Amino acid sequence: MKVGVIMGGISSEREISLKTGAEILKELDPAKYEAVPVVINKREELAEQVRGLDLALLALHGAFGEDGTVQAVLESLDIPYTGSGVLSSAICMDKDMSKRLLRAAGIPTADWLCWNHIDEFAPEAAEQLGYPVIVKPSSGGSSIGMTKVNGPGELQGAVAEAFRWDRAVMAERYVRGMEITCSILDRETLPILGIVPQNAEWFDYEAKYTENGAVEQVAVLPPELEREVRKIALDCYRALKCSVYARVDMILSDGVPFVLEVNTLPGMTSASLLPKSAKAAGLTFSGLLDAIITASLKERGVPVHVR
């Protein structure tokens, strides 16, 4: 099977995507796949570079990667791809929209507001949330452009920084607690991981991508709470119409899980959370990629034996 690992892209998360792609290329079983690196530098390159592939394995992050646009191009070219479809990818990338749907489904998520243009920015609206708040791009990842705001004097600068990265910006009530994440593979939850930043108050960019920036290990939770976290993760997966795999990030505050976001293309380096969770379930990185490919072909209606 000729598998193109699609990486790079045009978003602020390009460097993370390149790392994800390089790791995937190392781990794809050469006995099963002819792995081809496909580095995207411009949108218009995609259609030409993916021709002749049996499968596009998406290692992209951010805009023109996780937001449904690449998925739509690949569908128009009749090329199967990994992960969630166009609609789910677009919804999950837009944190404001995904939180609206989660709230409507009765899933706990922190109060928030969203400014769709910098001209809409109203400092008094954030007062209603209560400080501190987290200000972040509505469509983005890796904590890029994200700031914890402790009071009104810090708000305008944080909002301006977030608008550098996106056309819409959110302010979300800061929930104090332990960050946890529950990955889902083919409609089954994997072991829940707890995340403890080592030199930061919260799981920011440095904590995520600096060596030893955070301790990430299987969370030991009371059985009833673990069942609740797993149920909430699956409820998110279904409510946002995800498929194949996803990662649901939460904050556990006084025994209550609050959903932060749902990632349809989570990081896939050996140090990333999804592979760590899969490893805790007894699945190697190579085995995880096999499972993603098999489930993706099934989701796209492609008989695996034909390829």
Secondary structure, DSSP 8 states (H G I E B T S, - for coil): -EEEEEEE-SSTTHHHHHHHHHHHHHHS-TTT-EEEEEEESSGGGHHHHTTT-SEEEE---STTTTSSHHHHHHHHTT--BSSS-HHHHHHHH-HHHHHHHHHHTT-----EEEESSGGG--HHHHHHH-SSEEEEESS--TTTT-EEE-SHHHHHHHHHHHHTT-SSEEEEE---SEEEEEEEETTEE---EEEEESSSSS--HHHHHSTTSEEEEE----HHHHHHHHHHHHHHHHHTT--SEEEEEEEEETTEEEEEEEESS---STTSHHHHHHHHTT--HHHHHHHHHHHHHHHTT--TTT-
